[in-house]
Amino acid sequence: MRNKEEICTSSFPSAPLPPCPSALFTDRITLLHCVEILRSGISRGVDAIKGILKRWTGDLRWETVLELEAIAANELRRVEAQVPEFYALLSEEVLPMEG
């Protein structure tokens, strides 16, 4: 199996990584990027949150939310209050991935 750098540089030399790739490639920088994407969605409401989560695997959804809790627990608490079904949305069975 090739490593992340080899895949990115040999397969698509000038193409940037997509925003929040699958959990297979989740590193600290990518995870923090995903947290920021989710935070921006939180400020725009539940439909934006759902739209963001649909692009990610269930594992990446959970990783991102756990990192959000470590970074900004108060924001996560607001989401929990505003969207009671928020944790259910992290399941691909409840909110399937698009594509």
N, C-alpha and C positions, 0 to 999 in steps of 0.2 A: 504494500500500500504506500502510495506517495504521500509526502507531508503537505501541509497547507501551502507553504511557500512555493514548492515545486509545482503544485497544481495551478496555483494562481499565475505564476510567472511563465510556465511553459505552455499552458493551455490558452491563456488569454493575456498576453504580455501587457497590453495597454488598458485592459478593462479593469475597473475598480471592483472590489467585492460588493455584492448586493447588500442592501441594508438588512442586517440581521439574518445571515445565512442559517442553515440548519444547525442544530445543536452539535453536529459533528465538528464544526469549526469554531465553536464558542471559546473565545479566549477573553481575557479581562477587558481589553479595549473594545471588542465587539459587544460584549455584554453591557458595558457602560453606554455604548451607542444605543443599544436596544432599550436600555432604561430611559435614556433621553427621548427616544421616539415615543415610548409609552407615556412618559410625563407630558409630552406635548399633546398626546391624545386625551389624556385625563382632563386637561384644561378645555378641551373641545366637546366633551360629553361622551355618553355611552356608545353612540353610533360610531364615533371616531375610535374609541377603544376596541370595539368589535372589529372594525375594519383593519386595525393594526394586528390584532391577535390572529385573525384569519390567515395572515401571511406566514405565521410561525408554527412550528411543530409544538406539540404539547410540552415536550421537555424544555424547549426554549422559552415558552410562556412562563413555566414555573421558575426556571433559572432567573429570568428577568424580574419577576415579581419578588422573588427572594432577595435579589440584589437591591431592588427598589426599597424593600423593607429595611435593609441595612443602611441605605443612604438617606431615605426620606420617609420614615415610618409614618409621619403625620399625613403625608399625601396619600399613602396607602389606606390609612384609617378613614380619610374622607371618601375615598373610592368605595370602601366597604360600606359606608353609611349611605352613599348615594346609589350604589348598584348592589343590592343585596345578593344577587346571583353572580357576582364577579368571579368568585373562585370556581364556580361551575363552568364559566366561560373559558377557563384554562384547559378544559378537556376537549380534545378533538371530537369526541362523541357528541358533545353538546354544541360546540361551535367548530364545524369542520373547516379544514384548511381550504383555501381557494386554490384553483389550478389543478 
